[in-house]
């Protein structure tokens, strides 16, 4: 089966190089190029490509907005591979977060590019090894709460209430929290009541479940403790 591929970019040199690589493969058909997000949407509706190879530095409409529009479109089913010509780790992280199925770097060899596309077309995710190393560096420098799932209720808590919430979720008693933070037992009780009220919690188990759901605690670690 031949896979149809559309290259989305605004750099002619990029297109020529990638196109030359893909045209050597018998199971790939390069549909052509799209220079803008609007152009790509038209191609997707009319030619129904199996995969889009998208330059992450796409300027018109921006890469992030483009990928979101494609992902949310009810009539388009296509796999998206981000091609990064920059070593900016934040742009690569952005690509992963908004739904790209694969990320390929400028250091990728022709063979690796072909392998990446085939991997994504098979339904799997692909992350270029050089990109993976850089993303690991990003994660090392990120604060712990950067990986928590956003939650409107949790964000309504004060900084101290979040601190108490985390301790309670770890199984600490009010007395333990008061001793650890150097505050009175009565103050901890007040925070405790406010946390339950703001988050609509019914009891300790409810609190732990809530904390696990938003990523404040690791439920596997908590249950094995």
SETOR-185824 format. One record per residue: residue number from 0; residue in one letter; x, y, z of N, C-alpha, C in turn. Coordinates in steps of 0.05 Angstrom, whole numbers, plus 32768, in hexadecimal, padded with zeros to 4 digits. Example, Ala and Ser with C-alpha at 12.3 -4.5 7.8 and 13.67 -1.06 7.14 Angstrom:
2
SITE|0|a|8108|7F8E|809C|80F6|7FA6|809C|8108|7FBE|809C $
SITE|1|s|8101|7FD3|808E|8111|7FEB|808F|8102|8001|809D $
***
This chain:
225
SITE|0|x|8011|7FE8|8000|8000|8000|8000|8012|8019|8000 $
SITE|1|x|800B|802C|7FEF|801B|8045|7FED|800F|805A|7FFF $
SITE|2|x|8021|8066|800F|8019|807B|8022|801D|8096|8015 $
SITE|3|x|8008|80A7|8017|8009|80C2|800B|8013|80D6|8020 $
SITE|4|x|8027|80E5|8018|8034|80F7|802B|8033|8114|8020 $
SITE|5|x|802B|8126|8031|802B|8143|802A|8040|8151|803B $
SITE|6|x|8051|8161|802F|8066|8170|803D|805D|818D|8041 $
SITE|7|x|805B|8195|805A|8051|81B0|8060|8069|81C1|806A $
SITE|8|x|806F|81D6|805C|8087|81E5|8062|8086|8201|8056 $
SITE|9|x|8099|8212|805D|809C|822B|804E|80B9|8230|8047 $
SITE|10|x|80C8|821A|8043|80E4|821C|803B|80E9|8209|8023 $
SITE|11|x|80EB|8214|800B|80EE|8203|7FF3|8104|81EF|7FF4 $
SITE|12|x|811B|81F7|8000|8132|81E5|8002|812B|81CC|8012 $
SITE|13|x|811C|81D1|8028|8114|81BA|8038|8103|81A7|8028 $
SITE|14|x|80F0|81B2|8019|80DE|81A1|800A|80ED|8190|7FF6 $
SITE|15|x|8100|819C|7FE7|810F|818D|7FD3|811F|8176|7FDF $
SITE|16|x|812B|817B|7FF5|813B|8166|8002|812A|814F|800C $
SITE|17|x|8115|8155|801A|8103|8140|8025|80F5|8131|800F $
SITE|18|x|80EC|8140|7FFB|80DE|8134|7FE5|80F0|8120|7FD6 $
SITE|19|x|8109|8127|7FD3|811C|8115|7FC5|811F|80FB|7FD4 $
SITE|20|x|8120|80FD|7FEF|8123|80E5|8000|810A|80D3|7FFD $
SITE|21|x|80F2|80DF|8000|80DA|80CF|8000|80D3|80C3|7FE5 $
SITE|22|x|80DA|80D1|7FD0|80D3|80C6|7FB5|80E2|80AD|7FAE $
SITE|23|x|80F7|80A7|7FBC|8107|808F|7FB7|80F9|8076|7FC2 $
SITE|24|x|80E5|807A|7FD3|80D7|8064|7FE0|80BE|805C|7FD0 $
SITE|25|x|80BC|8043|7FC9|80A6|803A|7FB8|808B|803B|7FC6 $
SITE|26|x|808B|8039|7FE1|8072|8039|7FEF|806A|8055|7FF9 $
SITE|27|x|8078|806A|7FF0|8070|8086|7FF6|8069|8094|7FDC $
SITE|28|x|8054|80A4|7FDF|804D|80B6|7FC9|804C|80D3|7FD4 $
SITE|29|x|805E|80E4|7FCA|805E|8100|7FD3|8049|810F|7FC4 $
SITE|30|x|8034|8118|7FD2|801F|8127|7FC5|8027|8142|7FBC $
SITE|31|x|803C|814D|7FC8|8045|8168|7FC2|804A|8177|7FDB $
SITE|32|x|8047|8191|7FD9|804D|81A3|7FEF|8037|81B6|7FF5 $
SITE|33|x|8036|81BF|800D|8024|81D4|8015|8034|81E9|8024 $
SITE|34|x|8032|8202|801C|8042|8217|8027|8035|8225|803F $
SITE|35|x|801B|8221|8042|800C|822E|8058|7FFA|821A|8065 $
SITE|36|x|7FF0|8221|807D|7FDD|820F|808B|7FC3|820C|807B $
SITE|37|x|7FBA|8222|806F|7FA1|8221|8060|7FA4|820F|8047 $
SITE|38|x|7FBB|8211|803B|7FC2|8200|8024|7FC1|81E2|802C $
SITE|39|x|7FCD|81DD|8043|7FCF|81C1|804C|7FB3|81B6|8052 $
SITE|40|x|7FA1|81C6|805D|7F86|81BD|8062|7F77|81B6|8048 $
SITE|41|x|7F7C|81C6|8034|7F6F|81C0|801A|7F79|81A5|800F $
SITE|42|x|7F94|81A1|8010|7FA0|8188|8007|7F94|8170|8017 $
SITE|43|x|7F91|8174|8031|7F87|815E|8042|7F6B|8156|803A $
SITE|44|x|7F5A|816A|8033|7F3F|8164|802B|7F3D|8157|8010 $
SITE|45|x|7F4E|8161|7FFD|7F4B|8157|7FE2|7F5C|813E|7FDC $
SITE|46|x|7F73|813B|7FE8|7F85|8125|7FE1|7F87|8110|7FF8 $
SITE|47|x|7F7D|8116|8010|7F7D|8104|8026|7F98|80F6|802B $
SITE|48|x|7FAC|8105|8031|7FC7|80F9|8037|7FC6|80E7|8050 $
SITE|49|x|7FD8|80D4|8050|7FDA|80C3|8068|7FEC|80D0|807D $
SITE|50|x|7FFE|80E0|8075|8011|80ED|8088|8018|8109|807F $
SITE|51|x|801C|811B|8092|8026|8136|808C|8041|8138|8099 $
SITE|52|x|8055|8141|8089|806F|8147|8094|8070|8166|8096 $
SITE|53|x|806F|8170|80AE|806B|818C|80B3|8084|819A|80BF $
SITE|54|x|808D|81AF|80B3|80A3|81BE|80BD|809A|81CC|80D7 $
SITE|55|x|80A8|81C7|80ED|80A0|81D1|8107|80A2|81F0|8108 $
SITE|56|x|80B1|81FB|80F6|80B5|8218|80F5|80A1|8226|80E2 $
SITE|57|x|808C|8217|80DA|8078|8222|80C9|806E|823D|80D4 $
SITE|58|x|8071|8252|80C5|806B|826C|80CF|804E|8275|80CC $
SITE|59|x|8043|826F|80B5|8027|8278|80B0|8014|8269|80C2 $
SITE|60|x|8006|8277|80D3|7FF3|826B|80E7|8002|825D|80FE $
SITE|61|x|801B|8257|80FA|802A|8249|8110|8025|822B|8110 $
SITE|62|x|803A|821D|8117|803A|81FF|8117|8024|81F5|812A $
SITE|63|x|8024|8200|8142|8012|81F5|8157|7FF5|81F8|814E $
SITE|64|x|7FEE|8210|8144|7FD2|8214|813C|7FCB|8202|8125 $
SITE|65|x|7FDE|81FE|8113|7FD9|81ED|80FB|7FD3|81D0|8104 $
SITE|66|x|7FE3|81C5|8116|7FE0|81AA|811E|7FC5|81A7|812D $
SITE|67|x|7FBE|81BA|813E|7FA5|81B9|814D|7F8D|81B9|8139 $
SITE|68|x|7F8F|81CA|8125|7F79|81CB|8111|7F76|81B1|8102 $
SITE|69|x|7F8C|81A4|80FB|7F8B|818B|80ED|7F7F|8175|8100 $
SITE|70|x|7F89|8175|8119|7F80|8160|812C|7F63|8162|8132 $
SITE|71|x|7F58|817B|8133|7F3C|817F|813A|7F29|817E|8123 $
SITE|72|x|7F34|817D|810A|7F22|817D|80F3|7F13|8162|80F1 $
SITE|73|x|7EF9|8163|80EF|7EE9|814A|80EF|7EED|8138|80D7 $
SITE|74|x|7EF5|8144|80C0|7EF7|8135|80A7|7F13|812D|80A0 $
SITE|75|x|7F27|8133|80B1|7F42|812D|80AA|7F4E|8119|80BD $
SITE|76|x|7F59|8103|80B3|7F66|80EF|80C3|7F82|80EB|80B7 $
SITE|77|x|7F96|80F7|80C4|7FB1|80F6|80B9|7FC5|80F5|80CF $
SITE|78|x|7FDC|80E8|80CB|7FF2|80E7|80DE|8004|80FF|80D9 $
SITE|79|x|800E|810B|80EF|801E|8123|80EC|803A|811E|80F7 $
SITE|80|x|804E|8125|80E6|806A|8122|80EE|8076|813E|80EE $
SITE|81|x|8081|8147|8104|808D|8161|8106|80AB|815F|80FE $
SITE|82|x|80B3|8170|80EC|80CF|8171|80E3|80DB|818A|80EF $
SITE|83|x|80ED|8187|8102|80F9|819F|810F|8114|81A5|8103 $
SITE|84|x|8117|81BD|80F9|8130|81C7|80EF|813E|81D9|8103 $
SITE|85|x|8134|81D8|811C|8140|81E8|8131|8147|81D6|8148 $
SITE|86|x|815A|81DE|8158|8161|81CF|8170|8153|81DA|8189 $
SITE|87|x|8140|81EC|8185|8131|81F8|819B|8120|81E2|81A8 $
SITE|88|x|8127|81DA|81C1|8119|81C4|81CE|80FC|81CA|81D4 $
SITE|89|x|80F5|81E4|81D9|80DA|81EB|81E0|80C7|81E6|81C8 $
SITE|90|x|80D1|81EC|81B0|80C1|81E7|8198|80BB|81C9|8195 $
SITE|91|x|80CF|81B9|819B|80CB|819C|8199|80B7|8192|81AD $
SITE|92|x|80BA|819C|81C6|80A7|8194|81DB|808B|819C|81D3 $
SITE|93|x|8088|81B4|81C7|806E|81BE|81BE|8062|81AA|81AA $
SITE|94|x|8072|81A1|8197|8069|818E|8183|805D|8175|818F $
SITE|95|x|806B|816B|81A4|8062|8153|81B1|8047|8158|81C0 $
SITE|96|x|8045|816F|81CD|802E|8174|81DE|8015|8179|81CD $
SITE|97|x|8017|8184|81B5|7FFF|818B|81A6|7FF5|8175|8194 $
SITE|98|x|8004|815E|8193|7FF9|8147|8185|8007|813D|816D $
SITE|99|x|8020|8146|8167|802F|813A|8151|8034|811C|8157 $
SITE|100|x|8032|810C|8143|8036|80EF|8147|8053|80E7|8145 $
SITE|101|x|8063|80F9|813A|8080|80F4|8138|808F|810E|8137 $
SITE|102|x|80A8|810D|8140|80B9|8125|813F|80D4|811C|8134 $
SITE|103|x|80DD|8129|811E|80F6|8123|8111|8107|813C|8110 $
SITE|104|x|8121|8139|8116|8133|8150|8117|8142|8154|80FD $
SITE|105|x|814F|816B|80FB|815E|8171|80E3|8177|815F|80DF $
SITE|106|x|817E|8151|80F5|8195|813F|80F4|818E|8123|80EA $
SITE|107|x|8175|811F|80E4|816B|8105|80DC|8177|80FD|80C0 $
SITE|108|x|817F|80E4|80BE|8189|80DA|80A4|8171|80D3|8092 $
SITE|109|x|8174|80D1|8078|815E|80C9|8067|8151|80AF|806F $
SITE|110|x|8162|809C|8078|8157|8082|8080|8146|8085|809A $
SITE|111|x|814F|8096|80AC|8140|809A|80C5|8126|80A9|80C0 $
SITE|112|x|8126|80BB|80AC|810D|80C9|80A5|80F9|80B6|809A $
SITE|113|x|8101|80A4|8089|80EF|8090|807D|80E4|807E|8093 $
SITE|114|x|80F6|8076|80A5|80EE|8064|80BB|80DA|8072|80CD $
SITE|115|x|80DE|808C|80D2|80CC|809C|80E3|80B0|809D|80D7 $
SITE|116|x|80AF|80A2|80BD|8095|80A4|80B0|8087|8089|80B0 $
SITE|117|x|8095|8073|80AB|8089|8059|80AC|807F|8052|80C8 $
SITE|118|x|808E|805A|80DC|8087|8054|80F8|806D|8062|80FE $
SITE|119|x|806B|807C|80F7|8053|808C|80FD|803B|8081|80ED $
SITE|120|x|803F|8079|80D4|8029|806F|80C4|801F|8054|80CF $
SITE|121|x|8030|8046|80DD|8027|802C|80E9|8016|8030|8102 $
SITE|122|x|8013|8049|810A|8003|804F|8122|8013|8054|813B $
SITE|123|x|802E|8053|8139|803F|8058|8150|8049|8075|8151 $
SITE|124|x|8055|807C|8167|8061|8096|816A|807F|8094|8163 $
SITE|125|x|808A|80AA|815A|80A7|80AA|8154|80B4|80C3|815F $
SITE|126|x|80CA|80BF|816D|80D9|80D6|8177|80F6|80D2|8170 $
SITE|127|x|8100|80E5|8160|811C|80E4|8157|812E|80E2|816F $
SITE|128|x|8142|80D0|816F|8154|80CD|8186|8161|80E7|818F $
SITE|129|x|8169|80F8|817C|8176|8111|8184|8162|8124|8191 $
SITE|130|x|8149|8123|8188|8134|8133|8194|812E|8128|81B0 $
SITE|131|x|812E|810E|81B3|8129|8102|81CE|813D|810B|81E2 $
SITE|132|x|8156|810C|81DA|816C|8115|81EC|8167|8132|81F5 $
SITE|133|x|815F|8143|81E3|815B|815F|81E9|8142|8162|81FB $
SITE|134|x|812E|8152|81F6|8116|8154|8206|811B|814A|8223 $
SITE|135|x|812C|8137|8225|8134|812E|8240|8142|8145|8250 $
SITE|136|x|8151|8155|8242|815F|816B|824E|814A|8180|8258 $
SITE|137|x|8135|8184|8247|8120|8197|824F|8113|818D|8268 $
SITE|138|x|810C|8173|8269|80FE|8168|8280|810E|816B|829A $
SITE|139|x|8128|8168|8297|8139|816A|82AF|8137|8186|82BB $
SITE|140|x|8133|819A|82AB|8133|81B6|82B5|8117|81C0|82BB $
SITE|141|x|8103|81AF|82B7|80E7|81B8|82BC|80E0|81B3|82D9 $
SITE|142|x|80D0|81C6|82E5|80C6|81C1|8300|80B4|81A9|8301 $
SITE|143|x|80B3|819D|8319|80A3|8184|831C|8086|8188|8314 $
SITE|144|x|807A|819F|831B|805E|81A2|8316|8058|81A8|82F9 $
SITE|145|x|806D|81AA|82E8|8068|81AE|82CB|805A|8197|82BE $
SITE|146|x|805C|817F|82CB|8050|8167|82BF|8034|8161|82CB $
SITE|147|x|802A|8172|82DC|8010|816E|82E7|7FFA|8175|82D3 $
SITE|148|x|7FE5|8166|82D4|7FCF|816C|82C2|7FC1|8185|82CC $
SITE|149|x|7FBC|8199|82BA|7FAF|81B2|82C2|7F94|81AC|82CE $
SITE|150|x|7F8D|81B9|82E3|7F73|81B5|82F0|7F6A|81D0|82FC $
SITE|151|x|7F53|81D9|82F4|7F49|81F3|82FD|7F45|81F4|831B $
SITE|152|x|7F3A|81DF|8327|7F36|81DF|8344|7F50|81E1|8353 $
SITE|153|x|7F64|81D1|834B|7F7E|81D1|8358|7F8B|81EC|8357 $
SITE|154|x|7F88|81F9|833F|7F95|8213|833C|7F88|8229|834D $
SITE|155|x|7F70|8224|8357|7F62|8237|8369|7F6D|8236|8386 $
SITE|156|x|7F7C|8221|838C|7F88|821F|83A7|7F9F|8233|83A9 $
SITE|157|x|7FA3|823D|83C2|7FB9|824E|83C7|7FD3|823E|83C7 $
SITE|158|x|7FEA|824B|83C7|8003|823C|83C8|8006|822B|83E0 $
SITE|159|x|7FFD|8235|83F8|7FFE|8225|8410|7FEA|820E|840F $
SITE|160|x|7FD3|8213|8404|7FBF|81FD|8402|7FC9|81E7|83F0 $
SITE|161|x|7FD7|81EE|83DA|7FE2|81DA|83C8|7FF7|81C9|83D7 $
SITE|162|x|8006|81D7|83E8|801B|81C9|83F8|800E|81B5|840B $
SITE|163|x|7FF9|81BE|8419|7FEB|81AD|842C|7FDD|8196|841D $
SITE|164|x|7FD1|819D|8406|7FC3|8189|83F6|7FD6|8172|83EE $
SITE|165|x|7FEF|8179|83E5|8002|8165|83DD|800A|8153|83F4 $
SITE|166|x|800D|815F|840C|8015|8150|8423|7FFF|813D|842C $
SITE|167|x|7FE6|8146|842B|7FD0|8135|8432|7FCD|811E|841E $
SITE|168|x|7FD2|8124|8405|7FD0|8110|83F1|7FE5|80FA|83F4 $
SITE|169|x|7FFC|8102|8400|8011|80EE|8405|800C|80DE|841E $
SITE|170|x|7FF5|80E3|842C|7FEE|80D3|8443|7FF5|80DF|845E $
SITE|171|x|7FFE|80F8|845E|8005|8105|8477|7FEB|810E|8486 $
SITE|172|x|7FED|810E|84A0|7FD6|8117|84B0|7FD8|8135|84B4 $
SITE|173|x|7FC3|8142|84BF|7FC4|815E|84C4|7FDB|8165|84D8 $
SITE|174|x|7FDF|8153|84EB|7FF4|8158|84FF|800F|8157|84F1 $
SITE|175|x|8013|8143|84DF|802D|8141|84D0|8032|815A|84C0 $
SITE|176|x|801D|8164|84B2|801F|817B|84A1|8027|8194|84B2 $
SITE|177|x|801A|8197|84C9|801F|81AE|84DA|803C|81AD|84E4 $
SITE|178|x|8046|8196|84EB|8061|8193|84F5|8075|8199|84DE $
SITE|179|x|8070|818E|84C6|8082|8192|84B0|8084|81AF|84A7 $
SITE|180|x|806D|81BC|84A6|806D|81D8|849C|8072|81EC|84B2 $
SITE|181|x|8072|81E3|84CB|8077|81F6|84E1|8060|8209|84E6 $
SITE|182|x|8047|81FF|84E1|802F|820F|84E6|801D|8201|84FA $
SITE|183|x|8008|820E|8503|7FF7|8202|8517|7FE5|81ED|850B $
SITE|184|x|7FDD|81DB|851D|7FCA|81C6|8515|7FB0|81D2|850B $
SITE|185|x|7FA7|81E8|8519|7F8E|81F5|8511|7F8F|8201|84F5 $
SITE|186|x|7FA7|820C|84EE|7FAA|8218|84D4|7FA9|8202|84BE $
SITE|187|x|7FB5|81EB|84C4|7FB3|81D5|84B1|7F97|81CC|84AD $
SITE|188|x|7F88|81CA|84C3|7F6C|81C2|84C2|7F5C|81D5|84B0 $
SITE|189|x|7F62|81EF|84B3|7F54|8203|84A2|7F5A|81FF|8485 $
SITE|190|x|7F74|81FA|847E|7F7C|81F5|8462|7F6E|81DC|8458 $
SITE|191|x|7F6D|81C8|8469|7F61|81AE|8462|7F44|81B2|845A $
SITE|192|x|7F35|81C0|846A|7F19|81C5|8465|7F15|81D5|844B $
SITE|193|x|7F26|81E9|8447|7F24|81FA|842F|7F2A|81EA|8416 $
SITE|194|x|7F3E|81D8|8418|7F45|81C7|8401|7F2E|81B5|83F9 $
SITE|195|x|7F22|81A9|840C|7F0B|8197|8407|7EF4|81A7|83FA $
SITE|196|x|7EEF|81BF|8405|7ED9|81CF|83FA|7EDF|81D8|83DE $
SITE|197|x|7EF7|81E2|83D8|7EFD|81ED|83BE|7EFE|81D7|83A8 $
SITE|198|x|7F06|81BF|83B0|7F09|81A9|839C|7EF0|8196|839C $
SITE|199|x|7EDE|819B|83AF|7EC6|818A|83B0|7ECC|816E|83B8 $
SITE|200|x|7EDE|816A|83CB|7EE7|8150|83D3|7ED6|8146|83EB $
SITE|201|x|7ED4|812B|83ED|7EC3|8120|8402|7ED3|8112|8418 $
SITE|202|x|7EEC|810C|8414|7EFB|80FE|8428|7F18|80F9|841E $
SITE|203|x|7F28|80EC|842F|7F44|80E7|8429|7F49|80D8|840F $
SITE|204|x|7F39|80C3|840A|7F3C|80B3|83F2|7F36|80C4|83D9 $
SITE|205|x|7F22|80D5|83DC|7F1A|80E7|83C6|7F31|80FA|83C0 $
SITE|206|x|7F3E|8103|83D5|7F55|8116|83D2|7F6C|8108|83C3 $
SITE|207|x|7F72|80EF|83CB|7F88|80E1|83BE|7F82|80DC|83A1 $
SITE|208|x|7F6A|80D4|839B|7F62|80CF|837F|7F65|80E9|836E $
SITE|209|x|7F5D|80FF|837A|7F5E|8119|836C|7F7C|8120|8367 $
SITE|210|x|7F8C|811C|837B|7FA9|8122|8379|7FB6|8111|8364 $
SITE|211|x|7FAE|80F8|8363|7FBA|80E5|834F|7FB1|80ED|8333 $
SITE|212|x|7F98|80F5|8330|7F8E|80FC|8316|7F9C|8114|830A $
SITE|213|x|7FA3|8128|831A|7FB0|8140|830F|7FCF|813E|8311 $
SITE|214|x|7FD9|8128|831B|7FF6|8124|831B|8005|812F|8332 $
SITE|215|x|7FF7|8136|8348|8005|8140|835F|8013|8129|836E $
SITE|216|x|8008|8111|836E|8015|80FA|837A|8014|80E3|8365 $
SITE|217|x|8027|80D1|8369|8029|80B9|8359|8019|80A3|8368 $
SITE|218|x|8002|809C|835E|7FF1|8089|836C|7FFE|806E|8370 $
SITE|219|x|800F|8065|835E|801C|804C|8360|8030|804C|8378 $
SITE|220|x|803E|8062|837B|8051|8065|8391|8041|8067|83AC $
SITE|221|x|802B|8075|83AB|801B|8079|83C3|8010|805E|83CD $
SITE|222|x|8006|804E|83BA|7FF9|8035|83C3|800D|8020|83CB $
SITE|223|x|8027|8023|83C2|803B|800F|83CA|804A|8018|83E3 $
SITE|224|x|8044|802F|83ED|8052|803A|8405|8049|802B|841E $
***
